[in-house]
Amino acid sequence: MRKLAPLKSLYSFVAVVETGSMSDAANVLNVSHSAVSQAIKSLENQLGKPLFQRVGRQVVPNALGRKYYRSVAPALESIVSATESIIQPAQSSHLTLNMINSLAMHWWIPRVSDFQQYAPSVDIRVSNIVGRFDLVEQGVDVALIHGKPEDWQDYHCEKLGDDELVLVCSPELIEDVSSLALADIISGYPTITVANERRKNDWQTWCDAFGLPLPKQQKNLSFNISIQAVHAAIRKLGVIVTHRLFVKDDISLGLLTELSPPVINPHQEFYFVCQESELQNEHVLLLRSWLKSEFNNIKDGTTKTS
């Protein structure tokens, strides 16, 4: 069997060529200067020929050294890449996607079959953590955020789209919408509200956009979460200002009808959030691409239901 050059000598050789210095090569390899010097000397002794020459303070390869480097460097890179491919764990196709419950119920679930067709290799588990949280501690790979980017500055945070507020009700509650002004609607029909911190500005924002007074709060029609409030509207209990994305499919299915043009909500937007390192995961990139496509469809006025 042929005698092979020790890998440590080859690593030292490549490092010295690329840095032009024994000291810098030692820093790159995290070894002492003498260790690099001895490795180069050992390699040159084995080859029986010198590989370097000194030019001022630099150590540069001679003609033979340059030729040797062109053969050795790619081979070492292949060894490193092959080793890393084994050491690094395979990317899991299982992803935990966090979103608020209303978004999961009204937007994600109707689109699950679309996503399955788009990315059949990806398996999504949905979680419903509310507010600011640590993605790593909670085991979340990607968060579909309905909020503001200031809360997610430690992560990759990418805007997907604006949040729009719209006034809706059951089509059976108001049969001839065109005959009524918005002021008549909110004064003449019960108004449904969502009382939690995230939704407290919905009615005020919508009323300000149309120059209307805030309607009085109705008995028995204040709810803590949007799902309950939207269901109350579907059951013909009153009118509600809600997030258009949450009810877009209910509108297309004829369960709700829009009573007003949409209003941009300045308090919340939709964002794709993940750790920077997750952008190397092909499954995360597939999910990101699909989400961006879906939100572009919303901007273009395209509705997908399953």
C-alpha positions in Angstrom: 0.0 0.0 0.0 1.3 3.5 -0.9 2.3 5.7 2.0 -0.2 8.5 2.3 0.4 12.0 3.5 -1.2 12.6 7.0 -4.4 14.7 6.7 -3.1 17.1 9.3 -0.2 17.9 7.1 -2.5 18.5 4.1 -4.8 20.7 6.1 -1.8 22.7 7.3 -0.5 22.9 3.7 -3.8 24.3 2.3 -4.2 26.7 5.2 -0.7 28.2 4.7 -1.2 28.6 0.9 -4.6 30.3 1.5 -3.4 32.6 4.3 0.2 33.2 3.2 1.4 32.8 6.8 2.3 30.1 9.2 0.8 32.1 12.1 -2.4 32.9 10.3 -2.7 29.2 9.3 -2.2 28.2 12.9 -5.1 30.5 14.0 -7.4 29.1 11.3 -6.6 25.5 12.4 -6.6 26.4 16.1 -3.2 24.9 16.6 0.2 26.3 17.5 2.6 27.9 15.0 5.2 25.1 15.7 2.5 22.5 14.9 1.9 24.0 11.5 5.7 24.4 10.8 6.3 20.7 11.8 3.4 19.5 9.6 4.7 21.4 6.5 8.3 20.1 7.2 7.0 16.6 7.5 5.0 16.9 4.2 8.0 18.3 2.4 10.3 15.5 3.8 7.8 12.9 2.6 7.6 14.4 -0.9 11.3 15.0 -1.0 10.9 18.5 -2.4 10.1 22.0 -1.0 6.7 23.5 -1.5 7.1 27.0 -0.3 9.4 30.0 -0.5 9.6 33.1 1.6 8.8 36.5 0.0 9.3 39.2 2.5 7.2 38.2 5.6 5.0 36.0 3.6 5.3 32.3 2.9 4.1 31.6 -0.7 4.0 28.3 -2.6 6.6 27.7 -5.3 5.6 26.3 -8.7 5.4 22.8 -7.4 3.4 24.0 -4.3 0.9 25.7 -6.5 0.4 22.6 -8.6 0.1 20.4 -5.6 -2.5 22.9 -4.1 -4.7 22.7 -7.2 -5.0 19.0 -6.7 -5.1 18.7 -2.9 -7.5 21.6 -2.0 -10.6 20.2 -4.0 -10.0 16.8 -2.6 -9.9 18.1 1.0 -13.1 20.1 0.3 -14.8 16.9 -0.9 -13.7 15.1 2.3 -15.1 17.9 4.5 -18.4 18.0 2.6 -18.8 14.2 2.8 -18.1 14.3 6.5 -20.5 17.1 7.2 -23.3 15.4 5.2 -23.1 12.5 7.6 -22.7 14.5 10.8 -25.4 17.0 10.2 -28.9 15.6 10.9 -31.3 15.2 8.0 -33.8 18.0 7.6 -37.0 16.9 9.1 -40.2 17.1 7.0 -42.2 17.7 10.1 -42.7 21.5 10.8 -44.5 23.2 13.6 -46.4 26.2 12.3 -47.8 28.7 14.9 -50.7 31.0 14.2 -53.6 32.4 16.2 -56.6 30.1 16.5 -58.9 32.3 14.4 -56.4 32.2 11.5 -56.1 28.4 11.8 -59.8 27.9 11.8 -60.9 30.3 9.2 -57.9 30.4 6.8 -55.4 27.5 7.3 -57.8 24.6 7.6 -59.7 25.5 4.3 -56.3 25.5 2.5 -54.8 22.3 4.0 -55.5 20.3 0.8 -54.0 23.0 -1.4 -50.8 23.0 0.7 -50.7 19.2 0.6 -50.8 19.3 -3.2 -48.1 22.0 -3.3 -45.7 20.4 -0.8 -46.7 16.7 -0.3 -43.4 15.9 1.5 -44.0 18.5 4.3 -46.0 17.6 7.4 -47.4 20.6 9.3 -48.4 20.6 12.9 -50.3 23.7 13.9 -49.8 25.3 17.3 -51.8 28.3 18.7 -49.5 30.2 21.0 -50.7 33.8 21.5 -48.4 36.8 21.9 -44.6 37.1 22.0 -42.8 33.8 22.6 -39.4 32.1 22.1 -39.6 29.9 19.0 -36.8 27.6 20.1 -38.2 27.1 23.6 -41.7 26.4 22.3 -40.5 24.1 19.5 -41.9 26.3 16.7 -40.2 26.2 13.3 -42.3 28.9 11.7 -44.8 31.5 13.0 -47.5 33.1 10.9 -47.7 36.3 12.9 -50.7 38.7 13.0 -49.1 41.7 14.7 -46.1 44.0 14.4 -42.5 43.2 13.5 -41.1 45.1 16.5 -41.9 42.0 18.7 -39.8 39.7 16.4 -36.5 41.5 15.8 -34.5 38.6 17.0 -35.8 36.5 14.1 -36.1 36.6 10.3 -39.3 38.6 9.9 -40.9 39.0 6.5 -44.1 40.8 5.7 -46.7 38.8 3.9 -49.5 41.2 3.6 -51.7 44.0 5.2 -54.5 43.3 7.6 -57.9 44.6 6.4 -60.9 45.2 8.5 -64.4 44.8 7.1 -68.0 45.1 8.3 -69.9 41.8 7.8 -73.1 40.1 8.7 -75.2 37.1 7.7 -76.9 37.8 4.3 -80.2 36.7 6.0 -79.9 39.5 8.6 -79.9 42.4 6.0 -81.5 41.4 2.8 -81.0 44.7 0.8 -77.6 46.0 1.8 -77.5 48.6 -1.0 -80.5 50.5 0.4 -78.8 51.3 3.7 -76.0 53.7 4.7 -73.2 52.4 7.0 -74.4 54.8 9.7 -77.9 53.3 9.5 -76.5 49.7 9.7 -74.5 50.2 12.8 -77.2 52.2 14.5 -80.1 50.0 13.4 -78.6 46.5 14.0 -76.9 44.8 17.0 -73.1 45.2 16.9 -70.9 42.3 17.9 -67.6 43.0 19.6 -64.4 41.0 20.5 -63.2 42.2 23.9 -59.6 40.8 24.0 -56.5 43.0 23.9 -55.7 42.2 20.3 -59.1 43.1 19.0 -60.0 46.1 21.1 -59.2 48.7 18.4 -61.1 47.0 15.5 -64.4 48.9 15.8 -62.7 52.2 16.5 -60.3 51.9 13.6 -63.2 51.0 11.2 -65.4 53.8 12.5 -62.6 56.4 12.2 -62.0 55.4 8.6 -65.6 56.2 7.7 -66.1 59.1 10.1 -68.7 57.3 12.1 -69.3 57.3 15.9 -68.5 54.2 17.8 -71.7 52.2 18.3 -72.9 51.2 21.8 -71.8 47.8 23.1 -74.7 45.3 23.1 -75.7 43.0 25.8 -74.7 39.4 25.3 -72.8 40.1 22.1 -69.3 40.7 23.5 -66.9 37.7 23.1 -63.4 37.0 24.1 -62.2 35.4 20.8 -62.9 36.1 17.2 -64.2 32.6 16.3 -67.1 33.0 18.7 -67.9 36.5 17.4 -67.8 35.4 13.8 -70.0 32.5 14.6 -72.5 34.8 16.2 -72.6 36.9 13.0 -73.2 33.8 10.9 -76.1 32.9 13.3 -77.7 36.3 12.4 -77.1 37.9 15.8 -75.7 41.1 14.5 -73.0 42.9 12.5 -69.3 42.7 13.2 -66.0 44.4 12.2 -63.5 41.7 11.7 -60.3 40.8 9.8 -61.1 40.2 6.2 -58.7 37.3 5.9 -60.4 35.5 8.7 -63.8 35.6 6.9 -62.8 35.6 3.3 -63.9 32.0 2.8 -67.1 32.5 4.8 -68.0 35.3 2.4 -67.3 33.3 -0.7 -69.4 30.5 0.7 -72.3 32.8 1.3 -72.3 32.5 5.0 -71.4 36.2 5.5 -71.7 39.3 3.3 -69.5 42.3 3.2 -71.2 45.6 4.2 -68.3 48.0 3.7 -65.1 48.4 1.7 -62.0 47.0 3.5 -60.0 49.3 5.8 -56.3 48.9 6.3 -55.6 48.0 10.0 -52.6 50.1 11.2 -52.2 48.0 14.4 -51.5 44.6 12.8 -50.1 43.0 9.7 -49.2 39.5 8.6 -45.6 38.2 8.9 -43.6 35.1 8.2 -41.2 34.6 11.2 -38.5 32.0 11.8 -34.9 31.6 12.9 -32.4 32.7 10.3 -30.9 29.2 10.3 -34.3 27.7 9.3 -33.9 29.5 5.9 -31.5 26.6 5.0 -34.3 24.1 5.5 -35.9 23.2 2.2 -39.2 22.3 3.8 -39.4 25.8 5.5 -38.6 27.4 2.2 -41.5 25.4 0.6 -43.9 26.6 3.3 -42.6 30.2 2.9 -43.0 30.1 -0.9 -46.6 28.8 -0.5 -47.6 31.4 2.1 -46.2 34.2 -0.1 -48.2 32.9 -3.0 -51.4 32.6 -1.0 -51.0 36.2 0.3 -50.3 37.4 -3.2 -53.6 35.8 -4.3 -55.3 37.8 -1.6 -53.9 41.0 -2.9 -55.0 40.0 -6.4 -58.5 39.3 -5.2 -58.2 35.5 -5.8 -60.0 33.2 -3.3 -59.1 29.6 -2.8 -61.4 27.3 -0.9 -61.4 23.5 -0.6 
